[in-house]
Amino acid sequence: MIFDALALIASELNEYIKKRSHSDDQQHVFLGNIADASGAAASLNDVITITLANIEQEQHNKSQTFQRIQNDKSFYYTQPEIQLNFYIIISIRPGKDQQENNNSYVNALKRLSMVAYFFQSNPFLDQSSIQNPKVSNELGRLTIELYTAGFEHLSYIWGIQGGHYLPSLIYKVRLITIQEGIVAKEVPVVETVDLNSGRGGL
């Protein structure tokens, strides 16, 4: 489900950038790390990279009870679902300028503005209405919020990403429901009650 959520965001953002930049034959948005294990640049130049920064469990809606599903003459119980939020960094690595007028950096800021416009106009993404063929139909509605980090927190975030700040925005994505659906136990449905039993049993 996490991949499906990221794929939906990347696909819809890519379509938006295509329309805004009038370049239907180009891939503008990629999923990937900003830096590799050695700290070297891993994201591509002059494209939008979406990086998963953190995952947390949603505590407010946390369920502690088994989920009950009735099927014919039995009840099936499964482990309670969990709901996740995650944080993404959307960054652009400006390429090396062929001239000394800093065009690559300016273009990176312009494309980052397109990202901000996209999420301002699309704070929700719902696979059930979008029906993106690249994404599972089990994915529910995503709520996407701009996340503002202070300088100290921002320094920590970029420290674990390789230490080299890039033009970027951080978003919090809520909620993803994880439910495997494996049956934990099965209980038969009570169909009759034996009132004549000496123990009052079933």
Secondary structure, DSSP 8 states (H G I E B T S, - for coil): -HHHHHHHHHHHHHHHHHHHHT-TT---EEE--SB-TTS-B-S-BTSEEEEEEEEEE-STT---S-EEEEETTEEEEE---EEEEEEEEEEEB----SSTT-HHHHHHHHHHHHHHHHHHH-SEEEHHHH--TTS-TT--EEEEEE----HHHHHHHHHHTTS---SEEEEEEEEEEE----EEEEEE------TT-TT---
